[in-house]
């Protein structure tokens, strides 16, 4: 059953194939039920004092605890946010500003060229504020080496931020190894470098035990894991020196002011719980389909190539370069054949130059010719077959 | 029908009376229906390119248009946020930072002592960042005079922020008159002072035509008007010089990055539309009940006094000082009698000193002895009568 069957898209007469799960996932029925029940049972502001407010507060604590269980940490180390973008902003700007406040005049932040705009644009802001940013370039397989990180650390470095699963090309960075290397360096040289990972694309396929990973900060987003929209969270290891990016009532331990949406927090917790429970089965299933998609593409488009390592890659992602093809035109053509894909991050399509800077970092010649296929738990073999048929027609159409 | 009948609180055996609508309002059935339908019809990321994403984008544009209609402005002047706190943060920090960027080394911001923490705490942050803040003190009736504002404006002033309806004491500031005076001063002295109002508590009772009001920035929040949680918006007059507080995909005209929750935006638009349509009838109804509550309180507690002007006050608000009574104890006692109230802003209860700085600004002796009753569209005469009975018992109990 494909996703549009699942959603019972009655108004559509033709079947559609959705292969853009990295952009958005449909909210899961179990999550929707959590939202419904919590909306029925509680509307009070969890910061008030009466019984209904205390009930709401207790549910909010439950949501913290549940997320903490999924990440193998404690409830007070989870900060709810309005999504992955805000979680990344708090992680990066929060650590940067706190370091300045504590007397580091020009805090140094290390990251990677291929990060999501919600990290890249924050790094630009850090530079505008007088910080120093080092952007590492990945190898042609999309990965960075641990030594690349270690080599640029210095006494003024306050943070390293490396994405777990890349949103465009799906490559999986060696988070655990980087974390270990940073800790070693901190110990040897007396540095105080924190490590953040944007893990928004990871939970459906990988375990996120923060103590095993060894990260200090980790961002998650509901929309990427079948959860509610406009809710995410940031894991903040106890003792982390960090400032907020918004000020007000001091909710979420002072790190994120604004009345919490208790239902959405519970919904995110449920989505993460389901992701953790099903990740092995889901991974196996989508990887088979993804590999089949790649086999069929190779057969019909021998000149096509995968962007980034096929081995170190999320099982649901296939980013393919079709040499000589305009990716935007191909995306639009595929849409007319009923297939939904993206040609760079959705968040990039708002920019003037919407070609992929992620692909560019690996294979400059492919930056305007690459399509991202991302599968989800509802993807079927039929979806893959329809997509390949559509591709065959669409590629001819746009190269004519 | 009181609110807890409305919510069918089956699990409660006793009837409860909710008089804390300034803290939270139950989501309206019409809004819930909008959320349900939009969740069924669309899950796509509005920034993607395919049909479903364009549909989501069109719905998002509809939400902008609807809010714009309610405020008598155009769709591109509405920025969706994660709530009132974020809207206030963008308004204040955004104008402050943009002014610094444009060469004003120490931008001056003017506001009032009695503002919500989501303004007060942002002003503290502006001071920490090297800005200059002037906090005006209201008169004993809670109001500020137009001249108080005008007198402190100077060449470096970039922003005046004055709350429309105070969240604790309900007083209504002369927004239109302040706006006119600022414009006159700008013209006469060549100043460039912008005017922001936190109108989160206003839409259920007052019209918010931004051109009549003459404001440059106006904040709204879903939770205060029967809308969805975790969604708000900021009206930003075209041409306003303002920076974001978060960075990323550049959504909402670059002023608020992060994937939009289309359903929540539509829900907020619906709640605002209903508020506008019903405000006259709602105001008349709650004012009668509020006045009745005040009459009964005066009868039973002749020493009680209202905090702030009774005349220039939202029709649903009654902030009462009970001399010699500990407001926190009274709040807890009222809860045991089934009545929900607050003794200062809910957002303040997280602070160590949770007495009311708002009441303190008017009547220092009442800061720890004042209770906020806020009525809503579901409040009934029965609720008022039950509340008064509970008060009679609770006050005796806490003064024993």
Boltz contact constraints between the chains, C-beta under 6 A:
constraints:
  - contact:
      token1: [A, 23]
      token2: [B, 45]
      max_distance: 6.0
  - contact:
      token1: [A, 23]
      token2: [B, 48]
      max_distance: 6.0
  - contact:
      token1: [A, 24]
      token2: [B, 43]
      max_distance: 6.0
  - contact:
      token1: [A, 24]
      token2: [B, 44]
      max_distance: 6.0
  - contact:
      token1: [A, 24]
      token2: [B, 45]
      max_distance: 6.0
  - contact:
      token1: [A, 26]
      token2: [B, 43]
      max_distance: 6.0
  - contact:
      token1: [A, 43]
      token2: [B, 24]
      max_distance: 6.0
  - contact:
      token1: [A, 43]
      token2: [B, 26]
      max_distance: 6.0
  - contact:
      token1: [A, 44]
      token2: [B, 24]
      max_distance: 6.0
  - contact:
      token1: [A, 45]
      token2: [B, 23]
      max_distance: 6.0
  - contact:
      token1: [A, 45]
      token2: [B, 24]
      max_distance: 6.0
  - contact:
      token1: [A, 45]
      token2: [B, 346]
      max_distance: 6.0
  - contact:
      token1: [A, 47]
      token2: [B, 346]
      max_distance: 6.0
  - contact:
      token1: [A, 47]
      token2: [B, 347]
      max_distance: 6.0
  - contact:
      token1: [A, 47]
      token2: [B, 349]
      max_distance: 6.0
  - contact:
      token1: [A, 47]
      token2: [B, 350]
      max_distance: 6.0
  - contact:
      token1: [A, 48]
      token2: [B, 23]
      max_distance: 6.0
  - contact:
      token1: [A, 48]
      token2: [B, 342]
      max_distance: 6.0
  - contact:
      token1: [A, 48]
      token2: [B, 346]
      max_distance: 6.0
  - contact:
      token1: [A, 49]
      token2: [B, 331]
      max_distance: 6.0
  - contact:
      token1: [A, 50]
      token2: [B, 335]
      max_distance: 6.0
  - contact:
      token1: [A, 50]
      token2: [B, 340]
      max_distance: 6.0
  - contact:
      token1: [A, 51]
      token2: [B, 335]
      max_distance: 6.0
  - contact:
      token1: [A, 82]
      token2: [B, 82]
      max_distance: 6.0
  - contact:
      token1: [A, 83]
      token2: [B, 258]
      max_distance: 6.0
  - contact:
      token1: [A, 85]
      token2: [B, 248]
      max_distance: 6.0
  - contact:
      token1: [A, 85]
      token2: [B, 257]
      max_distance: 6.0
  - contact:
      token1: [A, 85]
      token2: [B, 258]
      max_distance: 6.0
  - contact:
      token1: [A, 86]
      token2: [B, 246]
      max_distance: 6.0
  - contact:
      token1: [A, 89]
      token2: [B, 246]
      max_distance: 6.0
  - contact:
      token1: [A, 117]
      token2: [B, 248]
      max_distance: 6.0
  - contact:
      token1: [A, 117]
      token2: [B, 249]
      max_distance: 6.0
  - contact:
      token1: [A, 118]
      token2: [B, 248]
      max_distance: 6.0
  - contact:
      token1: [A, 121]
      token2: [B, 247]
      max_distance: 6.0
  - contact:
      token1: [A, 121]
      token2: [B, 248]
      max_distance: 6.0
  - contact:
      token1: [A, 122]
      token2: [B, 247]
      max_distance: 6.0
  - contact:
      token1: [A, 125]
      token2: [B, 247]
      max_distance: 6.0
  - contact:
      token1: [A, 223]
      token2: [B, 259]
      max_distance: 6.0
  - contact:
      token1: [A, 229]
      token2: [B, 261]
      max_distance: 6.0
  - contact:
      token1: [A, 230]
      token2: [B, 230]
      max_distance: 6.0
  - contact:
      token1: [A, 230]
      token2: [B, 261]
      max_distance: 6.0
  - contact:
      token1: [A, 230]
      token2: [B, 264]
      max_distance: 6.0
  - contact:
      token1: [A, 245]
      token2: [B, 245]
      max_distance: 6.0
  - contact:
      token1: [A, 246]
      token2: [B, 86]
      max_distance: 6.0
  - contact:
      token1: [A, 246]
      token2: [B, 89]
      max_distance: 6.0
  - contact:
      token1: [A, 247]
      token2: [B, 121]
      max_distance: 6.0
  - contact:
      token1: [A, 247]
      token2: [B, 122]
      max_distance: 6.0
  - contact:
      token1: [A, 247]
      token2: [B, 125]
      max_distance: 6.0
  - contact:
      token1: [A, 248]
      token2: [B, 85]
      max_distance: 6.0
  - contact:
      token1: [A, 248]
      token2: [B, 117]
      max_distance: 6.0
  - contact:
      token1: [A, 248]
      token2: [B, 118]
      max_distance: 6.0
  - contact:
      token1: [A, 248]
      token2: [B, 121]
      max_distance: 6.0
  - contact:
      token1: [A, 249]
      token2: [B, 117]
      max_distance: 6.0
  - contact:
      token1: [A, 249]
      token2: [B, 347]
      max_distance: 6.0
  - contact:
      token1: [A, 250]
      token2: [B, 350]
      max_distance: 6.0
  - contact:
      token1: [A, 257]
      token2: [B, 85]
      max_distance: 6.0
  - contact:
      token1: [A, 258]
      token2: [B, 83]
      max_distance: 6.0
  - contact:
      token1: [A, 258]
      token2: [B, 85]
      max_distance: 6.0
  - contact:
      token1: [A, 259]
      token2: [B, 223]
      max_distance: 6.0
  - contact:
      token1: [A, 261]
      token2: [B, 229]
      max_distance: 6.0
  - contact:
      token1: [A, 261]
      token2: [B, 230]
      max_distance: 6.0
  - contact:
      token1: [A, 264]
      token2: [B, 230]
      max_distance: 6.0
  - contact:
      token1: [A, 331]
      token2: [B, 49]
      max_distance: 6.0
  - contact:
      token1: [A, 335]
      token2: [B, 50]
      max_distance: 6.0
  - contact:
      token1: [A, 335]
      token2: [B, 51]
      max_distance: 6.0
  - contact:
      token1: [A, 340]
      token2: [B, 50]
      max_distance: 6.0
  - contact:
      token1: [A, 342]
      token2: [B, 48]
      max_distance: 6.0
  - contact:
      token1: [A, 346]
      token2: [B, 45]
      max_distance: 6.0
  - contact:
      token1: [A, 346]
      token2: [B, 47]
      max_distance: 6.0
  - contact:
      token1: [A, 346]
      token2: [B, 48]
      max_distance: 6.0
  - contact:
      token1: [A, 347]
      token2: [B, 47]
      max_distance: 6.0
  - contact:
      token1: [A, 347]
      token2: [B, 249]
      max_distance: 6.0
  - contact:
      token1: [A, 349]
      token2: [B, 47]
      max_distance: 6.0
  - contact:
      token1: [A, 350]
      token2: [B, 47]
      max_distance: 6.0
  - contact:
      token1: [A, 350]
      token2: [B, 250]
      max_distance: 6.0
